[in-house]
Amino acid sequence: MARSHDIPHAQRQLRRRRRVWSYLVLTGLALFFLFPLVFMFVSSLKPDGQILSDTDSWRAFLPSGHISLDNYRGVFARVPVGRFLFNSILVTVLIVGLGLVVNSMAGFALSRLRWKGRRLVLMLVIATLIVPFETIAVPMVYWVAHLPTLLFQDGSLVYDIGWLDSYKVQIIPFVANGFSIFLFAQYFSTIPTSLDEAARIDGAGWFTIYRRIVVPLSGPAFATVAILTFLPAWNQYLWPSMVVQDEKLRPVMVGMQYFFQDTTAWGEVMAYASMITIPVLLVFLAFQRAFVSSVAASGVKG
């Protein structure tokens, strides 16, 4: 018969074994999903012959043999990948930065202010989520091709028509986003309105409440929107391939198409793929804690 003081000890042992098994399973899953990335990064450092010979062994995941940065040098020599990366970083940073400001202010107006038609506008914002971008891409190309624009030529300001072949055609259409507005509105609605009332009594306006009360309390929401905006902005391919023909303005994803048409060297392909993957990993690692806490707090999935 078990003694009474043995029962907590047995429970602790059982809990410890469950924790160990949980860690083992999670570690196995993490390794399973990391294998393709490890293979890509390691292969980008190997010559083509060694990549093919290592594919049938664990050496494919180990930086062994002849390791060098020759594949990266080959990529830079074959295409202007530095320019492509600069274009993608510029476009992505501006879309994310402007999107955080515009969408958070729209979410604030829809969640904290009381005005006629607010619910209808919110429903229209949500309705935009079910419209695939591919269905409106062609009309948007026609639309941006006829928008007025101002250009600086020979020191003077010149009026022209059309946004094609420019940075703004890759940025401005994607600043406002229905999902981001909805996410901000949902998160802002969880902040007690008593803070607004106290600030209003002290003479604060709505913009002051937004800037000094709501924004500082919404770090996880901003981090989540930043990540969810960064990924599609960085991975844009369809829209830039339709509106940008100048090589100097191409983002890295469109440049990848030209690069793959020009080479079949596996090492250089892995090097190019590694260069466009690293920024995504760095952003996720920087914001992962805030992203997870925001998902847990708001119940947003996928």
C-alpha positions in Angstrom: 0.0 0.0 0.0 1.4 3.4 -1.0 2.2 5.8 1.7 0.6 9.3 1.6 3.8 11.2 1.1 4.7 9.1 -1.9 1.7 10.3 -4.0 3.0 13.9 -4.6 6.4 12.4 -5.5 4.7 10.1 -8.0 2.8 13.0 -9.5 6.0 15.0 -9.8 7.7 12.1 -11.6 4.7 11.7 -14.0 4.6 15.5 -14.7 8.4 15.5 -15.3 8.1 12.6 -17.8 5.3 14.3 -19.6 7.4 17.5 -19.9 10.4 15.6 -21.2 8.2 13.8 -23.8 6.7 17.2 -24.8 10.1 18.7 -25.3 11.2 15.7 -27.3 8.2 15.9 -29.6 8.5 19.7 -30.0 12.2 19.3 -30.8 11.5 16.7 -33.4 8.9 18.9 -35.1 11.2 21.9 -35.0 14.0 19.9 -36.6 11.6 18.5 -39.2 10.5 22.0 -40.3 14.1 23.4 -40.0 15.6 20.7 -42.3 14.7 22.5 -45.6 16.1 25.8 -44.4 19.3 24.1 -43.1 19.7 22.3 -46.4 19.3 25.5 -48.3 21.8 27.5 -46.3 24.3 24.7 -46.2 24.0 24.0 -49.9 24.5 27.7 -50.7 28.1 27.3 -49.4 28.9 24.2 -51.4 29.9 23.7 -55.1 27.3 22.0 -57.3 29.1 18.7 -57.5 29.3 18.4 -53.7 25.6 19.3 -53.3 24.5 16.4 -55.6 26.9 13.9 -54.0 25.8 14.8 -50.5 22.0 14.5 -51.1 21.9 10.8 -50.1 23.5 11.3 -46.7 23.4 13.5 -43.6 26.3 15.5 -45.0 23.6 17.4 -47.0 22.8 19.2 -43.7 26.3 19.7 -42.5 28.7 22.5 -43.6 31.4 20.0 -44.5 33.8 19.6 -47.5 34.6 22.6 -49.7 32.8 25.6 -48.1 33.0 29.1 -49.6 31.0 32.1 -50.5 31.6 31.6 -54.3 27.9 31.0 -55.0 27.0 34.4 -53.4 29.7 36.1 -55.5 28.3 34.3 -58.6 24.8 35.7 -57.8 26.0 39.3 -57.5 28.0 38.9 -60.7 25.1 37.5 -62.7 22.3 39.9 -61.7 22.1 43.2 -59.8 20.7 41.5 -56.7 21.9 44.3 -54.5 19.6 46.7 -56.4 16.7 44.2 -56.2 17.2 43.8 -52.4 17.3 47.6 -51.9 14.1 48.0 -53.9 12.3 45.3 -51.9 13.6 46.7 -48.5 12.5 50.2 -49.5 9.0 49.2 -50.7 8.5 46.8 -47.7 9.6 49.3 -45.0 7.4 52.1 -46.4 4.3 49.8 -46.8 4.8 48.5 -43.2 5.5 51.9 -41.7 2.8 53.8 -43.5 0.4 50.9 -43.0 0.9 50.9 -39.2 0.0 54.6 -39.1 -2.9 54.6 -41.5 -4.5 51.4 -40.4 -4.1 52.0 -36.7 -5.8 55.4 -37.0 -8.6 53.9 -39.0 -9.0 51.1 -36.4 -9.0 53.7 -33.7 -11.8 55.7 -35.4 -13.9 52.5 -35.9 -13.4 51.2 -32.3 -13.1 54.3 -30.0 -15.1 57.0 -31.7 -18.9 57.0 -31.9 -20.2 58.4 -35.3 -23.1 57.7 -37.6 -22.3 54.9 -40.2 -19.5 53.4 -38.2 -20.9 49.9 -38.3 -21.5 50.1 -42.0 -18.0 51.3 -42.7 -16.6 48.4 -40.5 -18.7 45.9 -42.5 -17.4 47.3 -45.8 -13.8 47.0 -44.5 -14.5 43.4 -43.5 -16.1 42.7 -46.9 -12.9 43.7 -48.6 -11.2 40.7 -47.0 -13.1 38.2 -49.2 -12.1 39.9 -52.5 -9.0 38.1 -54.0 -6.4 40.6 -55.2 -6.1 38.7 -58.5 -9.7 39.6 -59.5 -8.9 43.3 -59.2 -5.3 43.4 -60.4 -6.1 44.2 -64.1 -8.6 47.0 -63.3 -6.0 48.4 -60.9 -3.3 48.5 -63.6 -5.7 50.5 -65.8 -6.5 52.8 -62.9 -2.9 53.5 -61.8 -1.9 54.0 -65.5 -4.3 57.0 -65.7 -3.6 58.6 -62.3 -2.0 62.1 -62.4 1.5 62.5 -61.2 4.1 65.2 -60.7 7.7 64.8 -61.9 10.9 66.8 -61.4 12.6 67.4 -64.8 15.4 69.8 -65.4 14.7 71.6 -62.2 11.0 72.2 -62.9 7.9 70.4 -61.8 6.1 68.7 -64.7 2.6 67.3 -64.7 2.1 63.9 -66.2 -0.3 60.9 -66.3 0.4 57.4 -65.0 2.1 55.8 -62.1 3.7 52.9 -63.9 7.4 52.2 -63.5 7.7 54.0 -60.1 8.1 53.2 -56.4 4.7 54.7 -55.5 2.8 52.3 -57.6 4.3 49.5 -55.6 3.7 51.2 -52.2 0.5 53.3 -52.1 -2.1 50.8 -53.2 -1.0 48.5 -50.4 -0.8 50.9 -47.4 -4.5 50.6 -46.4 -5.4 47.0 -45.6 -8.8 45.7 -44.4 -7.4 42.9 -42.2 -5.0 45.3 -40.4 -7.8 47.8 -39.8 -10.1 45.1 -38.4 -7.3 43.7 -36.2 -6.5 47.1 -34.8 -10.2 47.8 -34.2 -10.6 44.5 -32.4 -7.5 45.1 -30.2 -8.3 48.7 -29.4 -11.9 47.7 -28.3 -10.3 45.7 -25.5 -8.7 48.8 -23.9 -11.0 50.3 -21.3 -12.9 53.3 -22.5 -12.6 54.8 -19.0 -9.0 55.8 -20.0 -10.5 57.9 -22.8 -13.0 59.6 -20.5 -10.3 60.4 -18.0 -8.1 61.9 -20.7 -11.1 63.9 -22.1 -11.7 65.4 -18.7 -8.1 66.5 -18.6 -8.6 68.2 -21.9 -6.9 65.7 -24.3 -8.2 65.5 -27.9 -8.8 62.2 -29.7 -5.4 62.3 -31.5 -3.7 62.8 -28.1 -5.6 59.8 -26.7 -4.6 57.7 -29.7 -0.9 58.7 -29.5 -0.3 58.8 -25.8 -2.8 56.2 -24.5 -3.9 53.7 -27.1 -0.7 53.2 -29.1 1.6 52.6 -26.0 -0.9 49.9 -24.8 -1.1 48.1 -28.2 2.5 46.9 -28.8 1.4 43.3 -29.6 -1.2 44.5 -32.1 1.4 46.7 -33.9 3.9 43.8 -33.9 1.4 41.4 -35.4 0.3 43.8 -38.1 3.9 44.5 -38.9 4.7 40.9 -39.5 1.5 40.1 -41.4 2.1 43.2 -43.6 5.8 42.5 -44.0 5.3 39.0 -45.5 3.0 39.8 -48.4 4.9 43.1 -49.1 8.2 41.3 -49.2 6.8 38.4 -51.3 5.1 40.6 -53.9 5.5 39.2 -57.4 2.2 39.5 -59.4 1.7 43.3 -59.0 5.4 44.4 -59.6 5.6 42.1 -62.6 2.6 43.9 -64.1 3.4 47.5 -63.3 7.3 47.7 -63.3 9.4 47.1 -66.4 12.5 49.1 -65.5 15.1 46.8 -64.1 16.3 49.5 -61.6 12.8 49.3 -59.9 12.3 45.6 -59.8 12.0 44.0 -56.3 13.9 40.9 -55.4 11.0 38.4 -56.2 10.7 39.6 -59.8 14.5 39.6 -60.1 14.4 36.0 -59.0 12.5 35.1 -62.2 15.2 36.6 -64.4 17.9 35.0 -62.3 16.4 31.5 -62.5 16.1 31.9 -66.3 19.8 32.7 -66.5 21.3 29.9 -64.5 20.9 26.2 -63.5 23.7 26.2 -61.0 22.1 24.8 -57.8 24.6 26.5 -55.5 23.8 29.9 -56.8 20.0 29.2 -56.7 20.4 28.2 -53.0 22.4 31.4 -52.4 19.8 33.6 -54.0 17.0 31.8 -52.1 19.0 32.3 -48.8 19.4 36.0 -49.4 15.6 36.5 -49.8 14.8 34.3 -46.8 17.1 35.8 -44.2 15.2 39.2 -43.9 11.9 37.3 -43.3 13.6 35.2 -40.5 15.1 38.2 -38.9 11.8 40.1 -38.8 10.0 37.1 -37.3 12.7 36.5 -34.7 12.6 40.2 -33.7 8.8 40.3 -33.3 7.9 36.6 -32.4 7.3 37.2 -28.7 4.9 40.1 -29.3 3.3 38.2 -32.2 2.5 35.2 -30.0 1.2 37.3 -27.2 -1.1 39.2 -29.5 -2.5 36.0 -31.1 -3.1 34.6 -27.6 -4.8 37.9 -26.5 -7.0 38.5 -29.6 -7.7 35.0 -30.7 -6.6 35.7 -34.2 -5.6 32.6 -36.1 -3.8 31.8 -39.4 
